[in-house]
Amino acid sequence: MKELTLQESVVKLVRIPRDAISTAQSTVSLVEQVSKVLEIFRPYTPEVRRFTVDYLTRTSEIKYLLNIPSGVKRITHRKIELPATTGFRIDEVLDLDTTDLLKINYDSNGEKWVFNADDFPNSNRFMVTTKGIISLDFLNRLVAVNCATNPTRREECDCYWIHSAIKDVSILEKIWEELDVERVNVDVRIAVERFFSSAIPEPVKERLKIQSELLDAIRRGERNIEGLKLKYRHSAIKAKISPTDLVDLLMSLVSGEFFSNFISLDKPFVLGSIEPHRELTSFIPERVKVNVLSDLNFQLPAAKGELTFKRKDFTDAVTTGIKTFVPKRKK
């Protein structure tokens, strides 16, 4: 009967996940077993030192520390294997003793990248960096994000509770020495239509309504729309303002540059992009999506706080902007 090697015996007892990402989805007990296996085979088994994720782009970087002592151990343990994580590629190999970037050949069988210890220079420590894209499913398993749909209404402000957190930190700390999840994004949707509806003069709202009905009728392919066209031309006399000019004004009031003046955030959150939204057949912005970002790691595994929308100040700004614009269009 063939005698099993130490490595074959341990692998027979413990089914080790293919890579660090799949390990992250396993149970605590399995992670503890894997940790023991890693201890047995060091310095031959790579240590997963750092895992970095950009939440917005889903790009990721994994750094492995290789301990490859020179001497007799290199002779007896020539093969070095790294898990070929799906969607990842080897980006660089760094000699940590000399800080030189190395060009090291390796073989790949689809599941592993295999190096020959003889190809490494006479140093002891090396860092291998791999880069790739993680799946949306894994990202959702890694991080939880939440925000209030309905704000807490205060005297002059609307406040939205926001929260982001790394899940299962105690498990992940057993796998990665460092974990950085950058630009974790929480989308806060702020309804703004009512602020514009109350500030736009009635003749202008009437013309916008008629124009919206006309566009909707055209979109549906209706033929008898002459009555709507006549009403639209008549509304232009009463409104004395171009819908296009008014839409440009309204969209400028929800642009990121202007709207950000009415947003404040608790630390550690920072403001990302601001994206206004309106329906195709509507001329009034319906809502504004505010992207709120945070960076999470083992030192800061969770972030919570509030986004404050200065409702009264924004209402005053909308009213002033429309009032000063409409008279300029009078003939």
C-alpha positions as a Python dict, from the first residue, in 0.01 Angstrom:
ca = {
    (1, 'M'): (0, 0, 0),
    (2, 'K'): (130, 340, -93),
    (3, 'E'): (233, 544, 211),
    (4, 'L'): (70, 888, 218),
    (5, 'T'): (290, 1192, 254),
    (6, 'L'): (226, 1440, 537),
    (7, 'Q'): (59, 1681, 292),
    (8, 'E'): (-164, 1408, 142),
    (9, 'S'): (-268, 1299, 491),
    (10, 'V'): (-371, 1645, 601),
    (11, 'V'): (-555, 1718, 278),
    (12, 'K'): (-735, 1385, 312),
    (13, 'L'): (-857, 1491, 658),
    (14, 'V'): (-940, 1852, 574),
    (15, 'R'): (-1096, 1962, 250),
    (16, 'I'): (-927, 2296, 187),
    (17, 'P'): (-1120, 2553, -23),
    (18, 'R'): (-964, 2640, -353),
    (19, 'D'): (-869, 2997, -267),
    (20, 'A'): (-903, 3272, -9),
    (21, 'I'): (-1226, 3402, -157),
    (22, 'S'): (-1405, 3070, -134),
    (23, 'T'): (-1260, 3022, 214),
    (24, 'A'): (-1419, 3350, 319),
    (25, 'Q'): (-1760, 3198, 259),
    (26, 'S'): (-1690, 2895, 481),
    (27, 'T'): (-1759, 2833, 849),
    (28, 'V'): (-1542, 2933, 1145),
    (29, 'S'): (-1449, 2572, 1221),
    (30, 'L'): (-1323, 2515, 869),
    (31, 'V'): (-1118, 2835, 879),
    (32, 'E'): (-958, 2718, 1202),
    (33, 'Q'): (-865, 2387, 1038),
    (34, 'V'): (-720, 2567, 736),
    (35, 'S'): (-514, 2788, 966),
    (36, 'K'): (-363, 2478, 1128),
    (37, 'V'): (-280, 2333, 787),
    (38, 'L'): (-112, 2657, 682),
    (39, 'E'): (101, 2649, 997),
    (40, 'I'): (213, 2294, 918),
    (41, 'F'): (333, 2376, 568),
    (42, 'R'): (490, 2717, 624),
    (43, 'P'): (718, 2844, 481),
    (44, 'Y'): (608, 2650, 173),
    (45, 'T'): (244, 2759, 168),
    (46, 'P'): (183, 3128, 82),
    (47, 'E'): (28, 3357, 341),
    (48, 'V'): (-264, 3572, 228),
    (49, 'R'): (-142, 3908, 355),
    (50, 'R'): (-379, 4163, 212),
    (51, 'F'): (-707, 4169, 24),
    (52, 'T'): (-819, 4501, -127),
    (53, 'V'): (-1154, 4563, -298),
    (54, 'D'): (-1286, 4870, -477),
    (55, 'Y'): (-1658, 4846, -405),
    (56, 'L'): (-1766, 5071, -693),
    (57, 'T'): (-1571, 4896, -970),
    (58, 'R'): (-1550, 4547, -806),
    (59, 'T'): (-1179, 4543, -890),
    (60, 'S'): (-967, 4359, -638),
    (61, 'E'): (-608, 4296, -539),
    (62, 'I'): (-475, 4003, -335),
    (63, 'K'): (-121, 4003, -196),
    (64, 'Y'): (51, 3677, -99),
    (65, 'L'): (367, 3660, 111),
    (66, 'L'): (604, 3380, 6),
    (67, 'N'): (870, 3261, 248),
    (68, 'I'): (1128, 3070, 44),
    (69, 'P'): (1438, 3005, 260),
    (70, 'S'): (1755, 2935, 67),
    (71, 'G'): (1945, 2615, 135),
    (72, 'V'): (1828, 2261, 183),
    (73, 'K'): (1457, 2348, 210),
    (74, 'R'): (1456, 2483, -145),
    (75, 'I'): (1598, 2153, -263),
    (76, 'T'): (1334, 1943, -89),
    (77, 'H'): (1040, 2179, -157),
    (78, 'R'): (1082, 2323, -505),
    (79, 'K'): (719, 2365, -600),
    (80, 'I'): (528, 2673, -482),
    (81, 'E'): (156, 2690, -553),
    (82, 'L'): (-88, 2981, -547),
    (83, 'P'): (-464, 2944, -596),
    (84, 'A'): (-560, 3068, -945),
    (85, 'T'): (-864, 3265, -829),
    (86, 'T'): (-1125, 3290, -1105),
    (87, 'G'): (-1104, 3623, -1285),
    (88, 'F'): (-761, 3709, -1142),
    (89, 'R'): (-415, 3736, -1295),
    (90, 'I'): (-64, 3766, -1153),
    (91, 'D'): (33, 4133, -1166),
    (92, 'E'): (382, 4142, -1013),
    (93, 'V'): (636, 3956, -801),
    (94, 'L'): (843, 4167, -561),
    (95, 'D'): (1162, 4068, -380),
    (96, 'L'): (1102, 4212, -33),
    (97, 'D'): (1469, 4185, 64),
    (98, 'T'): (1597, 4392, -229),
    (99, 'T'): (1269, 4563, -340),
    (100, 'D'): (1338, 4446, -696),
    (101, 'L'): (1052, 4357, -929),
    (102, 'L'): (1108, 4007, -1066),
    (103, 'K'): (1016, 3830, -1386),
    (104, 'I'): (934, 3480, -1268),
    (105, 'N'): (791, 3212, -1494),
    (106, 'Y'): (505, 2998, -1369),
    (107, 'D'): (277, 2723, -1495),
    (108, 'S'): (-101, 2724, -1471),
    (109, 'N'): (-343, 2432, -1468),
    (110, 'G'): (-656, 2645, -1430),
    (111, 'E'): (-676, 2599, -1054),
    (112, 'K'): (-322, 2686, -945),
    (113, 'W'): (-26, 2899, -1044),
    (114, 'V'): (286, 2689, -990),
    (115, 'F'): (631, 2842, -937),
    (116, 'N'): (969, 2670, -916),
    (117, 'A'): (1164, 2776, -605),
    (118, 'D'): (1488, 2754, -805),
    (119, 'D'): (1373, 3046, -1023),
    (120, 'F'): (1371, 3286, -727),
    (121, 'P'): (1686, 3482, -632),
    (122, 'N'): (1878, 3416, -311),
    (123, 'S'): (1635, 3606, -88),
    (124, 'N'): (1389, 3478, 170),
    (125, 'R'): (1071, 3684, 133),
    (126, 'F'): (866, 3768, -176),
    (127, 'M'): (532, 3936, -236),
    (128, 'V'): (309, 3817, -520),
    (129, 'T'): (27, 4052, -622),
    (130, 'T'): (-275, 3928, -814),
    (131, 'K'): (-549, 4149, -958),
    (132, 'G'): (-895, 4076, -1088),
    (133, 'I'): (-1271, 4131, -1069),
    (134, 'I'): (-1489, 3986, -794),
    (135, 'S'): (-1850, 3887, -848),
    (136, 'L'): (-2142, 4096, -728),
    (137, 'D'): (-2258, 3796, -526),
    (138, 'F'): (-1929, 3780, -336),
    (139, 'L'): (-1935, 4158, -280),
    (140, 'N'): (-2281, 4127, -124),
    (141, 'R'): (-2154, 3846, 99),
    (142, 'L'): (-1859, 4060, 205),
    (143, 'V'): (-2028, 4394, 282),
    (144, 'A'): (-2370, 4505, 403),
    (145, 'V'): (-2507, 4849, 313),
    (146, 'N'): (-2829, 5008, 436),
    (147, 'C'): (-2997, 5346, 437),
    (148, 'A'): (-3332, 5488, 537),
    (149, 'T'): (-3592, 5505, 260),
    (150, 'N'): (-3795, 5763, 449),
    (151, 'P'): (-3603, 6039, 628),
    (152, 'T'): (-3647, 6162, 982),
    (153, 'R'): (-3807, 6503, 940),
    (154, 'R'): (-3670, 6778, 1160),
    (155, 'E'): (-3750, 7149, 1174),
    (156, 'E'): (-3551, 7258, 869),
    (157, 'C'): (-3385, 6935, 758),
    (158, 'D'): (-3447, 6577, 646),
    (159, 'C'): (-3208, 6322, 796),
    (160, 'Y'): (-3131, 5983, 638),
    (161, 'W'): (-2972, 5711, 853),
    (162, 'I'): (-2689, 5529, 668),
    (163, 'H'): (-2483, 5224, 759),
    (164, 'S'): (-2215, 5009, 596),
    (165, 'A'): (-2025, 4715, 746),
    (166, 'I'): (-1795, 4424, 669),
    (167, 'K'): (-1975, 4100, 747),
    (168, 'D'): (-1824, 3820, 960),
    (169, 'V'): (-1513, 4013, 1063),
    (170, 'S'): (-1402, 3747, 1311),
    (171, 'I'): (-1389, 3489, 1031),
    (172, 'L'): (-1217, 3713, 778),
    (173, 'E'): (-943, 3807, 1023),
    (174, 'K'): (-841, 3440, 1026),
    (175, 'I'): (-793, 3446, 649),
    (176, 'W'): (-647, 3786, 566),
    (177, 'E'): (-400, 3985, 771),
    (178, 'E'): (-530, 4305, 611),
    (179, 'L'): (-864, 4373, 442),
    (180, 'D'): (-950, 4703, 276),
    (181, 'V'): (-1288, 4761, 113),
    (182, 'E'): (-1263, 5101, -50),
    (183, 'R'): (-1541, 5333, -169),
    (184, 'V'): (-1826, 5135, -17),
    (185, 'N'): (-2127, 5304, -173),
    (186, 'V'): (-2467, 5373, -16),
    (187, 'D'): (-2727, 5533, -245),
    (188, 'V'): (-2953, 5785, -73),
    (189, 'R'): (-3254, 5888, -281),
    (190, 'I'): (-3398, 6231, -201),
    (191, 'A'): (-3740, 6322, -343),
    (192, 'V'): (-3734, 6679, -480),
    (193, 'E'): (-4036, 6706, -711),
    (194, 'R'): (-4255, 6876, -450),
    (195, 'F'): (-4005, 7161, -403),
    (196, 'F'): (-4027, 7253, -771),
    (197, 'S'): (-4401, 7200, -806),
    (198, 'S'): (-4475, 7452, -531),
    (199, 'A'): (-4235, 7714, -672),
    (200, 'I'): (-4326, 7708, -1044),
    (201, 'P'): (-4595, 7965, -1145),
    (202, 'E'): (-4932, 7815, -1243),
    (203, 'P'): (-4921, 7926, -1613),
    (204, 'V'): (-4580, 7761, -1647),
    (205, 'K'): (-4698, 7440, -1476),
    (206, 'E'): (-4999, 7432, -1707),
    (207, 'R'): (-4779, 7456, -2015),
    (208, 'L'): (-4545, 7186, -1885),
    (209, 'K'): (-4844, 6962, -1816),
    (210, 'I'): (-4984, 7012, -2168),
    (211, 'Q'): (-4643, 6952, -2325),
    (212, 'S'): (-4604, 6632, -2123),
    (213, 'E'): (-4948, 6512, -2238),
    (214, 'L'): (-4860, 6596, -2600),
    (215, 'L'): (-4532, 6403, -2584),
    (216, 'D'): (-4706, 6108, -2421),
    (217, 'A'): (-4972, 6104, -2696),
    (218, 'I'): (-4704, 6113, -2966),
    (219, 'R'): (-4515, 5831, -2794),
    (220, 'R'): (-4830, 5616, -2790),
    (221, 'G'): (-4886, 5683, -3162),
    (222, 'E'): (-5215, 5868, -3125),
    (223, 'R'): (-5332, 6047, -3441),
    (224, 'N'): (-5589, 6298, -3317),
    (225, 'I'): (-5357, 6534, -3130),
    (226, 'E'): (-5441, 6862, -3303),
    (227, 'G'): (-5638, 6973, -2997),
    (228, 'L'): (-5335, 6920, -2774),
    (229, 'K'): (-5114, 7109, -3020),
    (230, 'L'): (-5354, 7403, -3014),
    (231, 'K'): (-5366, 7403, -2633),
    (232, 'Y'): (-4985, 7392, -2625),
    (233, 'R'): (-4950, 7694, -2856),
    (234, 'H'): (-5204, 7887, -2648),
    (235, 'S'): (-5022, 7801, -2324),
    (236, 'A'): (-4703, 7956, -2463),
    (237, 'I'): (-4874, 8297, -2470),
    (238, 'K'): (-4975, 8268, -2103),
    (239, 'A'): (-4651, 8117, -1973),
    (240, 'K'): (-4415, 8351, -2159),
    (241, 'I'): (-4128, 8112, -2094),
    (242, 'S'): (-3963, 7839, -2297),
    (243, 'P'): (-4001, 7491, -2143),
    (244, 'T'): (-3648, 7413, -2257),
    (245, 'D'): (-3510, 7712, -2070),
    (246, 'L'): (-3707, 7619, -1759),
    (247, 'V'): (-3588, 7257, -1771),
    (248, 'D'): (-3229, 7379, -1799),
    (249, 'L'): (-3284, 7592, -1489),
    (250, 'L'): (-3446, 7309, -1292),
    (251, 'M'): (-3171, 7061, -1379),
    (252, 'S'): (-2906, 7315, -1278),
    (253, 'L'): (-3070, 7331, -933),
    (254, 'V'): (-3019, 6955, -886),
    (255, 'S'): (-2673, 6939, -1041),
    (256, 'G'): (-2398, 6802, -820),
    (257, 'E'): (-2224, 7136, -800),
    (258, 'F'): (-2535, 7315, -671),
    (259, 'F'): (-2715, 7039, -478),
    (260, 'S'): (-2406, 6946, -274),
    (261, 'N'): (-2437, 7279, -90),
    (262, 'F'): (-2746, 7139, 84),
    (263, 'I'): (-2594, 6805, 192),
    (264, 'S'): (-2387, 6734, 503),
    (265, 'L'): (-2253, 6399, 623),
    (266, 'D'): (-2140, 6250, 952),
    (267, 'K'): (-1784, 6117, 956),
    (268, 'P'): (-1640, 5887, 826),
    (269, 'F'): (-1873, 5919, 526),
    (270, 'V'): (-1775, 6134, 229),
    (271, 'L'): (-1982, 6264, -61),
    (272, 'G'): (-1962, 6083, -393),
    (273, 'S'): (-2151, 6158, -713),
    (274, 'I'): (-2491, 6329, -728),
    (275, 'E'): (-2728, 6210, -1000),
    (276, 'P'): (-3063, 6383, -1070),
    (277, 'H'): (-3345, 6180, -1222),
    (278, 'R'): (-3662, 6274, -1411),
    (279, 'E'): (-3907, 6076, -1620),
    (280, 'L'): (-3878, 6101, -1998),
    (281, 'T'): (-4215, 6272, -2033),
    (282, 'S'): (-4171, 6496, -1729),
    (283, 'F'): (-3991, 6828, -1709),
    (284, 'I'): (-3959, 6843, -1332),
    (285, 'P'): (-3682, 6645, -1155),
    (286, 'E'): (-3836, 6365, -952),
    (287, 'R'): (-3550, 6273, -720),
    (288, 'V'): (-3178, 6305, -665),
    (289, 'K'): (-2953, 6004, -596),
    (290, 'V'): (-2669, 6093, -360),
    (291, 'N'): (-2378, 5849, -346),
    (292, 'V'): (-2227, 5826, 3),
    (293, 'L'): (-1886, 5658, 34),
    (294, 'S'): (-1685, 5503, 316),
    (295, 'D'): (-1363, 5299, 343),
    (296, 'L'): (-1383, 4990, 563),
    (297, 'N'): (-1110, 4769, 709),
    (298, 'F'): (-1040, 4560, 1019),
    (299, 'Q'): (-971, 4875, 1221),
    (300, 'L'): (-1298, 5034, 1099),
    (301, 'P'): (-1524, 4740, 1007),
    (302, 'A'): (-1845, 4945, 1022),
    (303, 'A'): (-1956, 5302, 954),
    (304, 'K'): (-2284, 5458, 1060),
    (305, 'G'): (-2424, 5807, 1071),
    (306, 'E'): (-2662, 6043, 897),
    (307, 'L'): (-2694, 6232, 573),
    (308, 'T'): (-2861, 6567, 639),
    (309, 'F'): (-3053, 6737, 360),
    (310, 'K'): (-3110, 7106, 432),
    (311, 'R'): (-3469, 7106, 314),
    (312, 'K'): (-3564, 7467, 399),
    (313, 'D'): (-3247, 7616, 247),
    (314, 'F'): (-3301, 7418, -73),
    (315, 'T'): (-3668, 7520, -93),
    (316, 'D'): (-3570, 7887, -58),
    (317, 'A'): (-3301, 7849, -326),
    (318, 'V'): (-3545, 7686, -570),
    (319, 'T'): (-3809, 7956, -511),
    (320, 'T'): (-3556, 8237, -555),
    (321, 'G'): (-3405, 8080, -865),
    (322, 'I'): (-3740, 8040, -1041),
    (323, 'K'): (-3870, 8383, -939),
    (324, 'T'): (-3562, 8561, -1069),
    (325, 'F'): (-3564, 8360, -1391),
    (326, 'V'): (-3929, 8384, -1499),
    (327, 'P'): (-3955, 8768, -1515),
    (328, 'K'): (-3652, 8784, -1742),
    (329, 'R'): (-3849, 8589, -2001),
    (330, 'K'): (-4139, 8837, -2002),
    (331, 'K'): (-4181, 9044, -2315),
}
